[in-house]
């Protein structure tokens, strides 16, 4: 498993929010999320595609808010009809995956994340996560973590 520890500035994503149940892998279909992506893809966008995961709990069968949209640099950049999701500045584990099927890439990423958690390599902070799509076949997912460098100093 391969990931990088990175420090990120605050990230803003303008888009369409969807309150989704946190599901086990293999149960990825969410019609509300698919509708939000379809609306976004059929509309005008003003930056690179992105999504945020906020307001979530740790347990399977809990809920989180996923905002699908595009990166923006300020609330002034947000067109009418979109909301702004804010992911705070902090320490993140950056996971990347590439493949020909989006669902396979997505499954691979979350397996890497959950394996890193299970092996004690990361401790999630649950302050907000962020994903971006550098090209049609790839995802970069930034998971907020407790900064291991801070833990070492204690």
Residue frames relative to the residue before (quaternion, step in Angstrom):
aa qw qx qy qz dx dy dz
X 1.0000 0.0000 0.0000 0.0000 0.00 0.00 0.00
X 0.0918 -0.8118 0.5767 0.0014 3.51 -0.93 0.90
X 0.1867 0.7452 -0.6267 0.1307 3.53 -0.93 0.97
X 0.3323 -0.7167 0.5779 0.2046 3.52 -1.31 0.34
X 0.3286 -0.6775 0.6111 0.2441 3.56 -1.19 0.56
X 0.0387 0.8097 -0.5795 0.0834 3.57 -0.67 1.14
X 0.3284 -0.6803 0.6114 0.2356 3.53 -1.28 0.48
X 0.0995 -0.8022 0.5885 0.0163 3.55 -0.86 1.03
X 0.4576 -0.6199 0.5592 0.3058 3.48 -1.28 0.58
X 0.6992 -0.4120 0.3583 0.4616 3.54 -1.31 0.10
X 0.1713 -0.7779 0.5991 0.0814 3.57 -1.02 0.83
X 0.1232 -0.7720 0.6211 0.0558 3.56 -0.96 0.95
X 0.0400 -0.7724 0.6339 0.0062 3.54 -0.98 0.92
X 0.2211 -0.7445 0.6193 0.1160 3.55 -0.84 1.06
X 0.3336 0.7674 -0.4954 0.2333 3.56 -0.76 0.91
X 0.6281 -0.5054 0.4527 0.3809 3.46 -1.35 -0.57
X 0.2690 -0.7891 0.5279 0.1621 3.62 -0.60 1.07
X 0.0603 -0.7622 0.6438 0.0305 3.54 -1.18 0.70
X 0.2622 -0.7325 0.6060 0.1657 3.58 -0.83 0.98
X 0.0211 -0.8424 0.5341 -0.0681 3.57 -0.39 1.26
X 0.4700 -0.6334 0.5165 0.3335 3.55 -1.16 0.51
X 0.4189 -0.6617 0.5520 0.2861 3.58 -1.08 0.71
X 0.0870 -0.8327 0.5460 -0.0311 3.54 -0.52 1.27
X 0.5508 -0.5607 0.4941 0.3717 3.49 -1.31 0.36
X 0.6213 -0.5238 0.4082 0.4158 3.59 -1.18 0.45
X 0.7151 0.3967 -0.3262 0.4742 3.53 -1.10 0.73
X 0.7092 0.3361 -0.2328 0.5744 3.56 1.29 -0.20
X 0.1865 0.8605 -0.4508 0.1467 3.53 0.90 1.01
X 0.5827 0.6179 -0.3921 0.3535 3.59 1.08 -0.48
X 0.0604 0.7529 -0.6494 0.0883 3.50 -0.87 1.08
X 0.3510 -0.7798 0.4700 0.2186 3.61 -0.24 1.21
X 0.6290 0.5314 -0.3461 0.4496 3.62 1.04 -0.65
X 0.6469 0.5047 -0.3069 0.4823 3.56 1.05 -0.78
X 0.6382 0.5187 -0.3218 0.4691 3.59 0.99 -0.81
X 0.6387 0.5162 -0.3235 0.4700 3.61 1.01 -0.77
X 0.6460 0.5186 -0.3225 0.4579 3.58 0.98 -0.84
X 0.6568 0.4933 -0.3142 0.4760 3.61 0.93 -0.87
X 0.6406 0.5226 -0.3333 0.4532 3.61 0.94 -0.84
X 0.6533 0.5049 -0.3146 0.4683 3.60 0.93 -0.87
X 0.6573 0.5074 -0.3081 0.4644 3.56 0.97 -0.85
X 0.7014 0.4777 -0.2743 0.4524 3.57 0.82 -0.98
X 0.6969 0.4484 -0.2705 0.4899 3.59 1.16 -0.54
X 0.6552 0.4845 -0.3096 0.4900 3.58 1.28 -0.04
X 0.6133 -0.5197 0.4301 0.4109 3.50 -1.32 -0.19
X 0.1344 -0.7817 0.6037 0.0807 3.57 -0.94 0.86
X 0.3091 -0.7867 0.5225 0.1122 3.50 -1.19 0.63
X 0.7835 0.1426 -0.1070 0.5953 3.57 1.22 0.38
X 0.7095 -0.4324 0.3132 0.4600 3.60 -1.25 -0.03
X 0.5542 -0.6175 0.4476 0.3335 3.58 -1.03 0.82
X 0.1027 0.7766 -0.6125 0.1061 3.53 -1.09 0.82
X 0.1196 -0.7620 0.6268 0.1101 3.55 -1.33 0.17
X 0.1984 -0.7571 0.6084 0.1314 3.53 -1.19 0.60
X 0.2048 -0.7188 0.6489 0.1425 3.52 -1.32 0.49
X 0.1159 0.8024 -0.5706 0.1309 3.58 -0.49 1.18
X 0.8063 0.3133 -0.2054 0.4578 3.54 -1.36 0.05
X 0.4876 0.6961 -0.4225 0.3150 3.59 0.94 0.73
X 0.3492 -0.6872 0.5988 0.2173 3.47 -1.36 0.45
X 0.6324 -0.5916 0.3677 0.3390 3.53 -1.25 0.40
X 0.6784 0.5590 -0.2910 0.3776 3.59 1.03 -0.74
X 0.5152 -0.5644 0.5414 0.3504 3.53 -1.23 0.64
X 0.7875 0.2642 -0.2537 0.4957 3.57 -1.10 0.82
X 0.5150 0.5401 -0.4671 0.4742 3.59 1.20 0.40
X 0.4613 -0.6800 0.4920 0.2876 3.60 -1.22 -0.21
X 0.0492 -0.7470 0.6599 0.0631 3.51 -1.38 0.30
X 0.3877 -0.6788 0.5583 0.2779 3.57 -1.30 0.21
X 0.0943 -0.7605 0.6404 0.0510 3.54 -0.87 0.98
X 0.1262 -0.7694 0.6234 0.0591 3.54 -0.83 1.04
X 0.1353 -0.7898 0.5963 0.0481 3.55 -0.63 1.16
X 0.3070 0.7566 -0.5211 0.2485 3.53 -0.77 1.00
X 0.5577 -0.5725 0.4721 0.3719 3.51 -0.93 -0.98
X 0.5814 -0.5857 0.4417 0.3518 3.53 -1.21 0.59
X 0.0035 0.7687 -0.6396 -0.0067 3.53 -1.13 0.70
X 0.4604 -0.7109 0.4622 0.2628 3.56 -1.14 0.51
X 0.7980 0.0013 -0.0269 0.6020 3.61 1.21 -0.28
X 0.6386 -0.5223 0.3895 0.4096 3.56 -1.24 0.29
X 0.5585 0.6048 -0.3856 0.4166 3.59 1.21 -0.36
X 0.6539 0.5286 -0.2985 0.4516 3.59 1.24 -0.47
X 0.5759 0.6395 -0.3564 0.3638 3.59 1.26 -0.22
X 0.3546 -0.7388 0.5294 0.2194 3.58 -0.68 1.05
X 0.6536 -0.5117 0.3890 0.3996 3.54 -1.24 0.46
X 0.7596 0.3742 -0.2816 0.4514 3.57 -1.03 0.80
X 0.6834 0.4290 -0.2898 0.5147 3.59 1.24 -0.16
X 0.3134 -0.6993 0.5999 0.2298 3.54 -1.28 0.42
X 0.3570 -0.7027 0.5627 0.2495 3.57 -1.26 0.25
X 0.1616 -0.7511 0.6360 0.0718 3.50 -0.96 0.99
X 0.1688 -0.7986 0.5746 0.0591 3.55 -0.88 0.99
X 0.1041 -0.7429 0.6594 0.0494 3.54 -0.93 1.00
X 0.4125 -0.7621 0.4356 0.2437 3.59 -0.54 1.12
X 0.6042 -0.5070 0.4630 0.4043 3.51 -1.34 0.33
X 0.3212 0.7531 -0.5353 0.2075 3.56 -1.07 0.64
X 0.6285 -0.5039 0.4327 0.4048 3.49 -1.35 -0.36
X 0.0482 -0.8118 0.5803 -0.0434 3.53 -0.86 1.06
X 0.3190 -0.6622 0.6307 0.2490 3.51 -1.28 0.47
X 0.2041 -0.7906 0.5710 0.0850 3.57 -0.69 1.13
X 0.0648 -0.7794 0.6230 -0.0143 3.54 -0.71 1.20
X 0.0849 -0.7950 0.6002 0.0240 3.59 -1.01 0.83
X 0.0530 0.7770 -0.6266 0.0293 3.54 -1.14 0.67
X 0.1415 -0.7640 0.6275 0.0504 3.53 -1.22 0.70
X 0.2410 0.7624 -0.5798 0.1565 3.56 -1.09 0.72
X 0.6050 -0.5969 0.3990 0.3444 3.54 -1.27 0.21
X 0.7426 0.2959 -0.2030 0.5655 3.63 1.23 -0.33
X 0.5047 -0.6880 0.4364 0.2855 3.55 -0.70 1.14
X 0.6739 0.5046 -0.3151 0.4382 3.61 0.83 -0.92
X 0.6355 0.5144 -0.3336 0.4694 3.61 1.05 -0.68
X 0.6353 0.5197 -0.3226 0.4715 3.57 1.00 -0.85
X 0.6602 0.5151 -0.2950 0.4602 3.55 0.91 -0.96
X 0.6462 0.5100 -0.3113 0.4749 3.61 0.93 -0.91
X 0.6505 0.5269 -0.3146 0.4475 3.58 0.92 -0.92
X 0.6527 0.5211 -0.3162 0.4500 3.58 0.91 -0.88
X 0.7153 0.4447 -0.2752 0.4635 3.58 0.76 -0.98
X 0.5873 0.5389 -0.3802 0.4692 3.60 1.08 -0.49
X 0.6355 0.5240 -0.3219 0.4668 3.59 0.99 -0.85
X 0.6603 0.5107 -0.3032 0.4597 3.57 0.94 -0.92
X 0.7026 0.4612 -0.2761 0.4664 3.58 0.79 -1.00
X 0.6157 0.5229 -0.3464 0.4769 3.61 1.09 -0.62
X 0.6488 0.5106 -0.3184 0.4658 3.60 0.95 -0.85
X 0.6302 0.5139 -0.3275 0.4811 3.58 1.07 -0.71
X 0.6834 0.5074 -0.2854 0.4405 3.56 0.82 -1.05
X 0.7159 0.4339 -0.2436 0.4898 3.58 1.06 -0.74
X 0.5181 -0.6801 0.3918 0.3400 3.58 1.29 0.11
X 0.4191 0.7224 -0.4581 0.3043 3.59 1.22 0.32
X 0.7764 0.0891 -0.0614 0.6209 3.57 1.22 -0.54
X 0.1690 -0.7179 0.6602 0.1421 3.51 -1.34 0.44
X 0.3465 -0.7675 0.5013 0.1989 3.56 -0.47 1.18
X 0.3664 -0.7391 0.5337 0.1862 3.54 -1.09 0.83
X 0.2351 -0.8108 0.4976 0.1993 3.61 1.22 -0.49
X 0.3960 0.7018 -0.4937 0.3271 3.58 1.00 0.85
X 0.7111 -0.3528 0.2364 0.5603 3.58 1.30 -0.23
X 0.1363 -0.7726 0.6179 0.0521 3.54 -1.02 0.87
X 0.1964 -0.7900 0.5791 0.0451 3.54 -1.23 0.56
X 0.0154 -0.7891 0.6129 0.0362 3.56 -1.01 0.75
X 0.1022 -0.7653 0.6342 0.0404 3.48 -1.22 0.68
X 0.3339 -0.7478 0.5547 0.1469 3.53 -1.24 0.52
X 0.2312 -0.8233 0.5017 0.1303 3.59 0.01 1.27
X 0.7714 -0.0632 0.0222 0.6328 3.59 1.26 -0.42
X 0.7543 -0.4412 0.2556 0.4136 3.58 -1.28 0.21
X 0.7678 0.3639 -0.1884 0.4925 3.60 1.11 -0.51
X 0.7365 0.4143 -0.2304 0.4825 3.59 1.19 0.18
X 0.1336 -0.7533 0.6390 0.0794 3.50 -1.29 0.54
X 0.1180 -0.7276 0.6690 0.0957 3.52 -1.17 0.73
X 0.0728 -0.8142 0.5758 -0.0105 3.56 -0.61 1.15
X 0.1664 -0.7836 0.5967 0.0480 3.55 -0.78 1.12
X 0.1105 -0.8028 0.5858 0.0134 3.56 -0.54 1.22
X 0.4202 -0.7033 0.5141 0.2540 3.58 -0.75 1.06
X 0.0240 -0.8116 0.5830 -0.0283 3.55 -0.83 1.02
X 0.5423 -0.5220 0.5225 0.4005 3.49 -1.37 0.22
X 0.4589 -0.7125 0.4581 0.2682 3.58 -0.68 1.09
X 0.3527 -0.7621 0.4994 0.2131 3.59 -0.47 1.17
X 0.5853 0.5721 -0.3717 0.4381 3.59 1.18 -0.46
X 0.6323 0.5073 -0.3253 0.4868 3.59 1.11 -0.65
X 0.6381 0.5358 -0.3221 0.4495 3.57 0.99 -0.82
X 0.6431 0.5372 -0.3165 0.4446 3.59 1.02 -0.83
X 0.6613 0.5323 -0.2992 0.4357 3.61 1.09 -0.71
X 0.6093 0.5917 -0.3474 0.3974 3.61 1.20 -0.46
